[in-house]
Amino acid sequence: MKGISSYVFVKQRLRPQLLDAMVRAGAGAIEIFGARDHFDYTDRANLRDIAGWFNTSGVSLLSLHSPMFSDYEWGASGSPPVNVVDNDKRRRIDSMDEIKRAMEMAELLPFRFLVQHIGTGSESWDPRKFDHALTALEHLRAFARPLGITILVENMPNELSTPEKLDELLTASHFDDVGVCFDVGHAHVMSNVTDAFARLKPRIRSTHLHDNRGDRDAHLWPGDGTIAWDETLAALRTAPQVPPLMLEIDGDGQQNVEQKLGEALRKLDAVAAR
C-alpha cells in the first residue's frame, strides 16, 4: 500500500479538495497531520465534513500524526510543545490531555494508527524522561484501545528516540501492541537507514518516506537527497509485517505539488519493481 501524509499541505486548511488531490496523485491511504491550523481535530463540523469524504472515497485513513502543539500557531503564541516526557508534571498532563483530545476524533473519523513522538526534536537523554515515556505509553495505549487505535512511536533525531532507545523502551514496557513508524529520513540523518531498520524491523507497522542529504531533516522528495532507495524499499519488504509506504514531504512554497506526489509514488513503484 502506498499513501501520503497531509503534511505536504500542512500550511493549508485540510479540506476534501486537498484529499482529492492526494488520491489523484495515487494515494491508497492517507495520514492526517494533527496540527490545529491545518486540521482542527476538536471542530466537530470539520470532522463530519472530512469523515463524509472518507466514507464515500473508499480511501483508508491509515493514521493520525499526534499533535506537536496545542495552539493554532505552532507554539508562536508561547504555548509549550506537546511533550509527553517533559520533566514538568503539569506540562506532561496537559500534553497527554491534548493527545487524547486528538484521539477522540476516532469516534467520528476512525483511523488505525496514532504516530507519536517521544520528546521534541532536540530532546536530550535523561533517565527520568525514559520513565515518563513508559508512563505515557501505558496511558495512551489504554485510552487508544477502545477506539481501535494502535500507538506507533517514531524514530526521531533526539536522544530518546534513536532506534536503540526505542527498542529499549518497548522492550522494557512489554507492550507488544505498541509498534514503530519507521521514518526513513530521520534514520538517514541520525545514523544510517540499514542499521536503524535492522534494529526496529520486528516492530515496524508504518513508515514516513522522505529524503535528505544527511545533514538536516529536510523532508525532500525521494531521489532529491542521498538515501539509497533501492536498498531501503527492498529492506522494508522483509519486515514481518510489510508496512505501507507513506510519503511525508515538505511541500511549503512548492508548485505543482499534486503532480510531484504522483511522480514520487510512481518512482517508488518503479524502484520497488526492480
N, C-alpha and C positions, 0 to 999 in steps of 0.2 A: 504494500500500500504506500502511495506517495501523497503527501499533503503539504500544507502551507500554514505557517503561523501568521496571524493577523498583525504581528509585529512589523511586517513590511509596510503597513498602512497606519502605524501607531500614532502619527501626528494628525490623523483624521478620525472623526467620529465613525465608529463601525455601524454601517447600515447595510441592508440587503444588497445594494448596488455593489459594494465592495466584496461581499461574499460571492456575488455572481461573477465578478472579475476573477476571483481565485478559482472558481470552478471552470470558467472558460479557459484559464491557463492550464488546467489539467488536474487540479486538486481533487483527490478522492476522500480526503479527510482534512479537517481544519482544527487548528489550535487557536483559541482566543487569548490575546494578551490582556491580562487583567489590570490595565491602567485606567483609572476612572475617567480621565478626559477622552480616552479612546473608546472604552466600553464600561459604562456605569452599571455594575452588577447589582446595585441597590435600586435601580429605576425599574419598577415592575412593568410599566408600559413599554419601555425599551426591551426588556426581557421577553415580553409576549411577542413583540414585533420580530425579534431575532429568532425566537422559538418557532414562530409561524413559518419563517423561511426554512429552517432545518426540517420541519415536519413535512414540507412539500418538495424539498430539493432532492431527497434521497442521499444527501451527503452526511457523513458522520461528523459530529462534534467530538473529536477524539479527546481533547484536553483543554484545560484552562491553565494558563500560566498564573500562578499565585501573585497577588499584588505586591509591588515593591514599595509603594507609598499609599497612604490612605487618603491623600488630598487629590485635587484635580490639577496640580501644578508640579508634580514630580519632586515634592519637597521644597520648592521655591518659596512657599508660604511660611517656611520654618518648621513644617511638620517633619518629625523624625522618620527615617525609613522604617518600613515593616521589617522587623528583625527578631526572629524567634530565639536568638541566643544573646540578645542584649543583656549586659550584666545588671541593668536597672530593671527590677522586677515589674514595676508599673508599665514600662515600655514593652516588656515581653508579653504581659497580659493584653495590652492594647493591640499588639501585633497579632496575637492569636485570635482575638475577637474580630479583627479585620479579615483575616484569612477565613474564619468560619462564616463571616458575613458573605464573603465571595462564594464559598461552597454552597451556601443556602440557595443560590440561583438554580441548583440542580433540581429543585422542586418544580420549576417551570421549564428549565433548559438542561436536560440531563447530559452529562459528559462522563467519560470513563476515567481519566487521569487528572490529578492535580499536580502540576510541576512546581516543586517547592525548592527555593534557595535555602541553604543553611548558612546564615550570615550574609553580610553585604559583600560587595566586590572586593573590598580591601580588608576583610576580617582577619585578624591575627589569631594565632593559636593561643588558647587558654583552657586549661582543664575544666574550669567552671563552665565554659561555653559548650564543651563537649557534653557535660551533664545536662545543660539547658536543652541541647539538641535532642537528647534521649527523651526528656520530658515532653518536649514539643511534639515529637513523632508519636509518642504514646497518646497524647490528647487528640492530635489531628486525625490519626487513623481511627480512633474511637468515634469521632464526630463524622468522619467520611463514610464509614462502613454502612450505616443505614441508608445513606444517599446513593449507594452503589459506586462510590468513588474509591480509586486506589491512589495512594500517595506515591509520587516519584520524586526522589531527591536528584538534584542536578550537580554534576561536577562543574566547579567554578574556579576561577583564578583567585582563590583565597586559601588561607592555611587550614581551614576547617573542611574544605570541600575538594581536596585532592582525591584522586582515586583511592589512595591508601587510607585516608581518613574516613572517606565514605564507607569503604569496605569494613573498616574497624567499627564505625558507628552502627552499621546494620548488623554486623556480627554480634556486637555487644547487646543490641536491642532484642535480638531473637524475633524480630518482626519479619517473618518470611513473606508477608503480604505487602511490604514496602519495597518498591523497586527503584530503578535508576532511569532517568532521562539522560542519555549519553550525548553530551554536547561536544561535537567533533571539533569545532573551532576553539572552544576552551581547552580541550585536550592538547591541541596543537600549540597554543600559547604557553601552556603550563609545562609540558614536557614533550611528549610525542603521542600521536594517536594510537599507535600499535601497542605500546605498553599500557596506556590508560584503558584501552579496550580489553586487553587480556586480564586486567585486574577486576574490571566491573562486569565482564561478559555474562556471568550467570544471572545477574540481577537486571540486565538491560531490558526495558519494556517499550521505550520510545527513544526518539532522537531529536536533536537540533542540528541541522546541517547548514554550515556557512563557512566561508574561507577567510584566511588572513595570511600574513607573511611571517608569522611567528613573533611579531613584535608587539602587537596590540590586538584587542578583541574588536575587530573591525566589522564583522558580520557582512563580508563581501559575498558576491555571487560565486558559486563553485567554479573553480578554474581561474579566478582572479587573484588567488593567493598561491601558497606553496604546499597545500595539502595534497598528498598522493591519493587521488580519489579512486583509482583502480583498486589499490590495496585496501582502502577504507571500506568501500562498498563490498568487496569480497569478504572482508572480516565480518562485517555486520550480518552477512548471510549465514555465518556459522554460529551466531548466538542461539542458545537453546530455544528462546522464543524470539524468532526473527522480528525485529521491530519495524514499525512504519518509518519511512524516510520523510522527515518533516523539515522543510526549508524554514530558516529563521533569518531573514535578510533585513538589513537596514536600508529601507527604501527612501529615506528622507531626502528630499530635493532631487530625486531621480526622475527622469522622464521615461515613458513607455514601460512602466513597471509591470503591467499585465503581460506585455509581450516578453519581457525579460524573465518573468516567472515561468512562462510556457517554455522558453528556450532552456531554462535551467532544469526543469523537470525532464525535458526530452534528452538533455545531456546526461542526466543521471540514468535514464533508461539505457542510453547508448553505452555508457560505461559499464553498467550492470550486466549488459548482454555480452560483453567480451569474454 
